[in-house]
Amino acid sequence: MKIFTRYLLRAHVGPFLFAFMALTGVILINTLARRLADLAGKGLPGGVVLEFFILALPATVALTFPMSVLVSILYTFSQFTSENEITALKATGVDLKRLLLPLLAVAALIAAFMVWFNDRVLPESNHRWSVLWADIARKTPTLVLQAQTINRIPAADGRAFYIRASRIDPATNRLWDVSIYDVSNPRTALTIYADSGSTLFNTAHTDLVLHLFSGHIRQVNLDDPATFHLVQFREQVMGIPGVGTVLNVNNADQDSYRGDREMTIGMLRARIDTIARQKKETRARALKVADEDLERALKGVPGQAPTADPGGIRPPPLAAYTREAASTISAAQRSIDDYDRDMRSLQVEVQKKYSIAFATLVFVILGAPLALRFPAGGIGMVIASSLAIFSLYYIGLIGGEALADAGRTTPLLAMWIMNAVMTVLGLIGITRMGRETSTGRSAGWDGALQALRGMLPRSLRRDGAR
């Protein structure tokens, strides 16, 4: 049996490596096609472009590793059956269920590796990729400015400018009918209009400089819309820091901002604890306000006015306190809803790191009995079955994530439901392993029809035969 175990494992190595390289290559090419337009024309060094796609590789591997396990299982067991090796094993009295034990052991090791990979390697690569992409986006914006389009130009200080020009001459960097919107300050709306202008860089080629002609600046204080400032100019120079022809690569450190997909499990849980504490404090403040308002209403004592009365003689009626308390409680409830949504999103990410890794075991349980039922399907059946299972699994994963983020289900159920369903189907198939539903010489689709017929009740099968 040890000899056959080694033979069984070796038979899976080739299909697994081929599927892994093919699937990873296809997804990377898709990534390249989607990002090529953003990378072209920026004069990036080859090393930066290579680093860009290397950092995108871990996110691809996290998906293609479980997928490759399924392809190798389907292909290898289908080949064993079509070449009558499975028949020979059954003739010698070998229980086919024992064939899954070494595969499950290897799949468990792969799952453990994927948990570590998803927790350590993937978040760090996602973070470094995000930082590098932000650095690339700030480089040589004049080469990507499009006429009649609102172009976003991020600055090094965190601000973002939106520039629109009716016509652009890329040879001279000349702009006509220029509009610039600065929305970095939520309390102030600042808009600059110019008849024409030109773009250039400072001597260090690190900052973008806009030289504008014949225009005006409009500034509105949103807290006081009646306040409006208008400044006209014949010539104006403004700079946007951190945007130039030199690529400045920032080193991603632990203190910089990270999205949920850039955090390890420890970071995610620490963030969940922080949000839970903030939620508890917010609820406690809201309950305190509600208790104070209730006590005030029962006693009928208005107390000190929240805002001084203009005459300074009579405090406002009791209803004013109630309205203020209701407003405070309503704002606290909105904050609590936001906290709940953020916590669900982070909990989904934690569960996703485990569920995708566990999919390697699920695909072994599901793939082996499925391949034995379609022995002569060949590579076409393998591809069709793989695509169907991949589609169902990841549609369920994405749909579950959306439902969990909306609060319609728990993050645990959302991320594990597809694993549970496919595991149950696989276990049902394992209990039927060894039952003849087709032969190695039968056509693949004939075998599929025979398998479906075998799943029907006997009464329906008899009616169909008539």
Residue pairs with C-beta under 8 A, 6 or more apart in sequence:
1 98
4 89
5 102
8 76
8 99
8 102
8 103
9 102
9 103
9 106
11 76
11 79
11 80
12 72
12 73
12 76
12 103
15 71
15 72
15 75
15 76
16 68
16 69
16 71
16 72
17 68
19 64
19 67
19 68
19 71
19 72
19 75
20 64
20 65
20 68
23 64
23 67
23 68
23 71
24 57
24 60
24 61
24 64
27 60
27 63
27 64
28 53
28 56
28 57
28 60
31 53
31 56
31 60
32 53
35 52
38 136
38 137
38 144
39 49
39 52
39 136
41 140
41 143
41 144
42 136
42 139
42 140
42 143
42 144
43 139
43 140
43 143
43 245
44 136
44 139
44 247
45 247
48 132
48 136
48 247
48 249
51 132
52 129
52 132
52 133
52 136
55 125
55 126
55 128
55 129
55 132
56 125
56 129
57 125
58 117
58 121
58 122
58 125
58 126
59 122
59 125
59 126
59 129
61 117
62 114
62 117
62 118
62 122
62 356
63 356
63 394
65 110
65 114
65 360
66 114
66 356
66 357
66 359
66 360
66 363
67 386
67 390
69 107
69 110
69 360
69 363
69 364
69 367
70 363
70 366
70 367
70 386
70 389
70 390
71 382
71 386
73 103
73 363
73 364
73 367
73 368
73 371
74 367
74 370
74 371
74 381
74 382
74 385
74 386
75 371
75 379
75 382
76 371
77 86
77 367
77 368
77 371
77 372
78 371
78 374
78 375
78 377
78 378
78 381
78 382
80 86
81 87
81 371
81 372
81 375
81 440
82 375
82 376
82 378
82 440
83 440
84 440
86 96
86 372
86 375
87 440
89 96
89 99
90 96
90 434
95 434
96 372
96 433
96 434
97 430
97 433
99 368
100 364
100 365
100 368
100 430
103 364
103 368
104 361
104 364
104 365
107 360
107 361
107 363
107 364
108 361
110 360
111 357
111 358
111 360
111 361
112 357
114 356
114 357
114 360
115 353
115 354
115 357
117 357
118 353
118 354
118 356
118 357
119 264
119 265
119 353
120 264
122 261
122 353
123 258
123 261
123 262
123 263
123 264
123 267
124 252
124 262
126 259
126 261
126 262
127 252
127 256
127 258
127 262
128 252
130 259
130 262
131 250
131 252
131 256
132 249
134 154
134 250
135 247
135 248
135 249
135 250
136 247
137 154
138 153
138 154
138 155
138 156
138 242
138 243
138 244
138 248
139 243
139 244
139 245
139 246
139 247
140 244
140 245
141 151
141 153
141 208
141 243
142 170
142 173
142 199
142 208
143 170
144 151
145 151
145 163
145 165
145 168
146 168
147 165
147 166
147 167
147 168
148 164
148 166
149 164
150 162
150 163
150 164
150 181
151 162
151 163
151 164
152 160
152 161
152 162
153 160
153 161
153 162
153 163
153 208
153 240
153 243
154 160
154 243
155 161
155 240
155 241
155 242
155 243
156 241
156 242
156 243
156 248
157 241
157 242
158 184
159 182
159 184
160 183
160 184
161 180
161 181
161 182
161 184
161 240
162 180
162 181
162 183
163 178
163 179
163 180
163 181
164 178
164 179
164 180
164 181
165 175
165 176
165 177
165 178
165 179
166 176
166 177
167 175
167 176
167 177
168 174
168 175
168 176
169 175
172 198
173 198
173 199
173 200
174 196
174 197
174 198
175 196
175 197
175 198
175 199
176 195
176 196
177 195
177 196
178 192
178 193
178 194
178 195
178 196
178 197
178 210
178 212
178 215
179 191
179 192
179 193
180 191
180 192
180 193
180 194
180 210
180 238
181 190
181 191
182 190
182 191
182 192
183 189
186 222
187 221
187 222
187 223
188 219
188 220
188 221
188 222
189 218
189 219
189 220
189 222
190 217
190 218
190 219
191 217
191 218
191 219
192 212
192 215
192 216
192 217
192 218
192 236
192 238
193 215
193 216
193 217
193 218
194 212
194 213
194 214
194 215
194 236
195 213
195 214
195 215
196 212
196 213
196 214
197 210
197 211
197 212
197 213
198 210
198 211
199 208
199 209
199 210
199 211
200 209
200 211
201 207
201 208
201 209
201 244
201 245
202 209
202 239
202 244
204 244
204 246
205 244
205 245
205 246
206 241
206 242
206 243
206 244
206 246
206 248
207 239
207 240
207 241
207 242
207 243
207 244
208 239
208 240
208 243
208 244
209 237
209 238
209 239
209 240
210 237
210 238
210 239
210 240
211 235
211 236
211 237
212 233
212 235
212 236
212 237
212 238
213 234
213 235
213 236
214 233
214 234
215 232
215 233
215 236
216 230
216 231
216 232
216 233
217 229
217 230
217 231
217 232
217 233
217 236
218 228
218 229
218 230
219 228
219 229
219 230
219 231
220 227
220 228
220 229
221 227
242 248
250 256
258 267
260 268
260 345
260 346
260 349
261 349
263 271
263 346
263 349
265 350
265 353
268 346
268 347
268 349
268 350
269 350
271 346
272 343
272 346
272 347
272 350
275 339
275 342
275 343
275 346
276 339
276 343
278 339
279 335
279 336
279 339
279 340
279 343
282 332
282 335
282 336
282 339
283 332
283 336
285 328
285 332
286 328
286 329
286 332
286 333
286 336
289 325
289 328
289 329
289 332
290 325
290 329
292 325
293 321
293 322
293 325
296 302
296 303
296 318
296 321
297 318
297 322
300 318
302 315
302 316
302 317
302 318
302 321
303 315
303 321
304 315
305 315
305 316
305 320
306 320
306 321
306 324
307 316
309 315
309 316
340 407
341 405
341 407
344 404
344 405
344 407
344 411
345 405
347 404
347 411
347 412
348 401
348 404
348 405
348 411
348 414
348 415
350 411
351 411
351 412
351 414
351 415
351 416
352 397
352 401
352 415
354 415
355 397
355 415
355 416
355 418
355 419
356 397
358 419
359 393
359 419
362 419
362 422
362 423
362 426
363 389
363 422
365 422
365 423
365 426
365 427
365 430
366 389
366 422
366 423
366 425
366 426
366 429
367 389
367 426
368 426
368 429
368 430
368 433
369 426
369 429
369 430
369 432
369 433
370 385
370 426
370 429
371 382
371 385
372 433
373 429
373 437
373 438
373 447
373 448
373 451
374 381
374 385
374 438
374 444
374 447
374 448
374 451
375 438
375 439
375 440
375 442
375 444
375 447
376 438
376 439
376 440
376 441
376 442
376 443
376 444
376 447
377 384
377 385
377 444
377 445
377 447
377 448
378 444
380 444
381 444
381 448
389 422
392 418
393 418
393 422
396 417
396 418
396 421
397 415
397 418
400 409
400 413
400 414
400 415
400 417
400 418
401 414
401 415
403 409
403 414
404 410
404 411
404 413
404 414
404 415
435 454
437 447
437 450
437 451
437 454
438 446
438 447
438 450
438 451
442 450
453 461
453 464
456 464
